Structures are given as structure tokens and as C-alpha cells.
């Protein structure tokens, strides 16, 4: 069943301490939504200076040589590596310019403008809608409701 993808995805962030279950929760939501035919993108934000690129690989060497953007494409997937940090807004703009999504979820959402769901007892961030209490069915229903509005 394919849902109609709109030009305005519902953007929702998730945040909580490391190990609290953010990835597990978002993965479960993504699975159910995509099974229903929705188009979903996920952004993972880390406050650590890590790279998914591997030293010595061609993509790494292109970045070291000065390329600002490196694209790796294979028979199974494509990856775009911006060789600088981007704001969440810039990432969402890039996503929206290249595909259409019904939902964009952001694990580790920090920016004030992003509506968020808190997991656990971490300090409340701006624009937090509520704290997840473990009731998955209620959460999933709310997320689908936000998209319908």
C-alpha cells in the first residue's frame, strides 16, 4: 500500500541519554510506517567528532585532497559525504531537494525549532512535545496523527 508523499514531511526529533533506547524506538517506528507505505528518512546526530569514512579508502583520499563533497555509489546504495559538519536544517533541505518524505526523524535532536520527544530523565530541551513513557502504541498513534493534521 503506497501512501501519497507530501512535500512537507513531518519532522520529529528524539533525544535521551546514550543507551536509553532511541535507536530501537526510532527503528520500530520506521519499520511500521514503511510497512504502511510511508516514505521515511532518519538523521542521526552525534556530538562527537566521528567519521563514517575510512582512512586510506578512495572517498577518504578525495576528502583529504580537498573535495568538499564526496559521493560513493555502488550497486546496493549511495552515500554522500559532506566533508564538514552541517546544520540539521541544511541536511533536511538537502533531503527535501532530492527525495520526498512523509516523515523525517532526527535521533539526537538538539536545535530549538525541532519538535522533540524525550526519552528518560535527561534535561528537557526546547520544543519537547512530551516524554516517552513506554507506551509504544500511544506514541505511534500520535506520530501518525501529527502527519494527518
C-alpha positions as CSV (number, residue, x, y, z in Angstrom):
1,X,0.0,0.0,0.0
2,X,1.6,3.3,-1.1
3,X,0.7,6.5,0.7
4,X,0.8,9.8,-1.0
5,X,4.1,11.5,-0.1
6,X,3.7,15.2,0.6
7,X,6.2,18.0,0.0
8,X,6.1,18.8,3.7
9,X,7.4,16.0,5.8
10,X,6.6,15.7,9.5
11,X,9.9,16.4,11.3
12,X,10.3,14.9,14.8
13,X,13.3,14.6,17.0
14,X,14.2,12.1,19.7
15,X,16.7,12.6,22.5
16,X,17.9,10.9,25.6
17,X,21.0,9.6,27.3
18,X,23.2,7.1,25.5
19,X,21.9,3.6,25.8
20,X,18.3,4.6,26.6
21,X,16.8,3.0,23.5
22,X,16.5,5.9,21.0
23,X,17.7,3.8,18.0
24,X,15.5,0.9,19.0
25,X,12.4,3.1,19.3
26,X,13.0,5.0,16.0
27,X,13.8,1.8,14.2
28,X,10.5,0.3,15.4
29,X,8.5,3.4,14.3
30,X,10.3,3.4,10.9
31,X,9.5,-0.2,10.3
32,X,5.8,0.2,10.9
33,X,5.5,3.4,8.9
34,X,7.4,2.0,5.9
35,X,5.3,-1.2,6.1
36,X,2.3,1.1,5.7
37,X,3.8,2.7,2.6
38,X,5.1,5.9,4.1
39,X,8.5,7.3,3.0
40,X,10.8,7.9,5.9
41,X,14.3,9.5,6.4
42,X,16.3,9.4,9.6
43,X,19.1,11.7,10.6
44,X,21.5,10.6,13.3
45,X,23.1,13.5,15.2
46,X,26.3,12.9,17.3
47,X,28.0,15.5,19.5
48,X,31.3,13.6,18.9
49,X,33.8,14.2,16.1
50,X,33.5,10.9,14.4
51,X,33.5,9.9,10.7
52,X,31.9,7.1,8.8
53,X,34.6,7.3,6.2
54,X,37.7,5.0,6.5
55,X,41.2,6.3,6.4
56,X,43.0,5.1,3.2
57,X,39.8,4.5,1.2
58,X,39.2,6.3,-2.0
59,X,36.5,8.5,-0.5
60,X,38.7,9.5,2.4
61,X,41.6,10.3,0.0
62,X,39.3,12.6,-2.1
63,X,38.3,14.5,1.0
64,X,41.9,14.8,2.1
65,X,42.8,16.2,-1.3
66,X,40.2,19.0,-0.7
67,X,36.9,17.7,-2.1
68,X,34.1,19.3,-0.1
69,X,31.6,16.6,-1.1
70,X,32.3,13.0,-2.0
71,X,29.7,10.6,-3.3
72,X,30.1,6.9,-3.2
73,X,27.7,4.9,-5.2
74,X,27.5,1.1,-5.6
75,X,25.1,-1.5,-6.9
76,X,23.3,-1.5,-3.5
77,X,23.5,2.1,-2.1
78,X,24.8,5.6,-2.4
79,X,26.4,7.7,0.3
80,X,27.0,11.5,0.2
81,X,29.8,12.7,2.4
82,X,29.9,16.4,3.1
83,X,33.4,16.9,4.4
84,X,32.2,19.4,7.0
85,X,29.5,19.5,9.7
86,X,26.1,20.6,8.5
87,X,23.2,22.1,10.5
88,X,20.1,19.9,10.7
89,X,18.2,22.5,8.6
90,X,20.8,22.1,5.8
91,X,20.5,18.3,6.0
92,X,16.7,18.5,5.8
93,X,16.9,20.9,2.9
94,X,19.2,18.5,1.0
95,X,16.9,15.6,1.7
96,X,13.8,17.5,0.5
97,X,15.6,18.7,-2.7
98,X,16.5,15.1,-3.6
99,X,13.5,13.0,-2.4
100,X,10.1,13.3,-1.0
101,X,9.4,12.1,2.6
102,X,6.4,11.8,4.8
103,X,8.5,11.7,7.9
104,X,12.0,12.8,8.9
105,X,13.1,11.6,12.3
106,X,16.2,13.0,14.0
107,X,17.9,11.0,16.6
108,X,19.9,13.3,18.9
109,X,17.9,16.4,18.0
110,X,19.2,19.5,19.7
111,X,18.1,22.6,17.8
112,X,15.2,24.5,19.3
113,X,13.0,24.6,16.2
114,X,12.7,20.8,16.1
115,X,9.7,19.3,17.9
116,X,11.1,16.5,20.1
117,X,10.3,13.5,22.2
118,X,12.4,13.0,25.3
119,X,13.4,9.5,26.5
120,X,14.4,9.2,30.1
121,X,15.3,11.8,32.7
122,X,17.7,13.9,30.6
123,X,17.3,17.7,30.9
124,X,14.3,18.9,28.9
125,X,15.2,20.6,25.6
126,X,13.3,23.4,23.9
127,X,10.2,22.3,21.9
128,X,9.8,19.0,23.7
129,X,6.3,17.7,23.0
130,X,6.4,15.1,25.8
131,X,8.5,12.4,27.5
132,X,8.0,8.9,26.1
133,X,6.5,6.7,28.9
134,X,7.0,3.3,27.2
135,X,3.5,3.2,25.7
136,X,4.5,2.5,22.1
137,X,1.0,2.2,20.7
138,X,0.1,5.7,22.0
139,X,3.3,7.2,20.7
140,X,2.8,5.6,17.2
141,X,-0.8,6.9,17.1
142,X,0.4,10.4,18.0
143,X,3.1,10.4,15.3
144,X,0.6,9.3,12.6
145,X,-1.9,11.9,13.9
146,X,0.7,14.7,13.5
147,X,1.2,13.8,9.9
148,X,-2.5,13.8,9.1
149,X,-3.1,17.2,10.6
